[in-house]
Amino acid sequence: MAAPRTTVWKLDPHTKAKHDLLKHYLGGWFPVLSSYNGRIVFLDGFAGPGRYESGEPGSPLIALETLLSHSHFSKMKCEFLFFFCEAKKDRFESLTEQIAGFKEAHQPWPDNVKIQLIHSEFSETATSLIEYLRTQKKRLAPTFAFVDPFGFSGLPMRLLADLLSFASCELFVNYMVDHVNRFATAGNVDHHLDDLFGTSEYKNVGVTAGQSRQQFLHDLYERQLSEVCKFRFVQSFAMINKTGHIAYYLFHGTRDVKGVELMKDAMWKVDPGGGFQFSDRLAGQDVLFTEEAVDTEPLRQALLERYKGRRVSIAVLEQFTLINTPYRKTHLRKPVLTPLEREGIIQVERPGRSGFPAGTWVTFP
Ligand SMILES: C[S@@+](CC[C@H](N)C(=O)[O-])C[C@H]1O[C@@H](n2cnc3c(N)ncnc32)[C@H](O)[C@@H]1O
């Protein structure tokens, strides 16, 4: 979307879907991370004014509410540190007011939840945080960084890499591919694009035959997140609007399989509503994230292709489904393996009499 000039603006359906994703993901991330860390951080780099035009909560309030209303909150003993960074003065003031109101409504405020409001550009905040950690010879606590700009300036790849270098840090970034596409070969904002990608290879957009400009820009950003930021797992989801056009991509970078699992679950849970859909691609086919009548044919084909003539354990098939396809673990057994066995296509050796429990081996034709 184009950046509004007003302090607050209308909540549109894809922003609502993005918020639902954030809520679902944090609902799983908070308890997992807090169970084996003394402190965890949620960093909202482009925090916004706190609420939308009709009073709907923005990302900072959503993150706080998700934690405080969590059914396991009283059992989470670690310290939660929330950094909310907003550059624009009027929006920062609005955010400050909204957070104060939220705290007032949640008295007595829990001692282990700390909020830091920062009126500055994300890149300045990140640079001083890195500097501070360097001088203190400390590393960032496990951090979930939500980076949600209007355009593509102010989120340099190398800065994200420095900030999120510690193993348990994750990134959830809104990548405005449409804007990038428009400016990639214009030549007038190359310094921003160089920063965004950490390379100038975006200038080759349109050169590769048989690949759309959007796909090229998607793949380049994905590659940079894994190579520069060293995220072992990078998932992306296209947010498709009512006209079937990609509004933007959400990229999630993590180094933990559990993170992949949680994000997949969040994606499949969110009701796309309002005509918006999420999609990912497998074997050149779009996989849409709508729970009703999930089409698992691309998963079936991918498994048959990948494990042709091999005998593999159920654990390997689960891992492949989770990491190499857009599907969740729950899409593997009943929707795909059961029919494959019934049709006599796969041979199954199982420890019990039915199902695909741990210890099961599957032979593919
Ligand atoms: C898309 S909005 C964020 C919405 C918010 N994350 C939410 O979901 O409710 C982007 C916000 O970033 C702010 N902003 C723009 N450039 C910035 C920068 N360089 N650093 C920090 N904030 C910035 C804008 O004023 C705007 O409020």
The ligand as a MOL file (V3000), in Angstrom:
LIG
                    3D

  0  0  0     0  0            999 V3000
M  V30 BEGIN CTAB
M  V30 COUNTS 27 29 0 0 0
M  V30 BEGIN ATOM
M  V30 1 C 3.0860 -0.5690 7.6750 0
M  V30 2 S 3.2010 0.5500 9.0030 0 CHG=1
M  V30 3 C 3.3900 -0.5030 10.3760 0
M  V30 4 C 2.1350 -1.1010 10.8710 0
M  V30 5 C 2.2990 -1.9320 12.1160 0
M  V30 6 N 3.4410 -2.8420 12.0360 0
M  V30 7 C 1.0530 -2.7520 12.3570 0
M  V30 8 O 1.0020 -3.8900 11.8720 0
M  V30 9 O 0.1380 -2.2650 13.0140 0 CHG=-1
M  V30 10 C 4.8350 1.2030 8.8840 0
M  V30 11 C 5.1830 2.1940 9.9900 0
M  V30 12 O 6.5860 2.4260 9.9540 0
M  V30 13 C 6.8400 3.8050 10.1850 0
M  V30 14 N 8.1560 4.0680 9.5710 0
M  V30 15 C 8.4440 4.4860 8.3210 0
M  V30 16 N 9.7760 4.4890 8.1300 0
M  V30 17 C 10.3350 4.0560 9.2800 0
M  V30 18 C 11.6740 3.7800 9.6930 0
M  V30 19 N 12.6910 3.9740 8.8770 0
M  V30 20 N 11.8820 3.2950 10.9230 0
M  V30 21 C 10.8390 3.0630 11.7740 0
M  V30 22 N 9.5500 3.3150 11.4460 0
M  V30 23 C 9.3040 3.7880 10.2100 0
M  V30 24 C 5.6810 4.4960 9.5200 0
M  V30 25 O 5.4980 5.7950 10.0670 0
M  V30 26 C 4.5280 3.5560 9.8230 0
M  V30 27 O 3.9010 3.9090 11.0190 0
M  V30 END ATOM
M  V30 BEGIN BOND
M  V30 1 1 1 2
M  V30 2 1 2 3
M  V30 3 1 2 10
M  V30 4 1 3 4
M  V30 5 1 4 5
M  V30 6 1 5 6
M  V30 7 1 5 7
M  V30 8 2 7 8
M  V30 9 1 7 9
M  V30 10 1 10 11
M  V30 11 1 11 12
M  V30 12 1 11 26
M  V30 13 1 12 13
M  V30 14 1 13 14
M  V30 15 1 13 24
M  V30 16 1 14 15
M  V30 17 1 14 23
M  V30 18 2 15 16
M  V30 19 1 16 17
M  V30 20 1 17 18
M  V30 21 2 17 23
M  V30 22 1 18 19
M  V30 23 2 18 20
M  V30 24 1 20 21
M  V30 25 2 21 22
M  V30 26 1 22 23
M  V30 27 1 24 25
M  V30 28 1 24 26
M  V30 29 1 26 27
M  V30 END BOND
M  V30 END CTAB
M  END
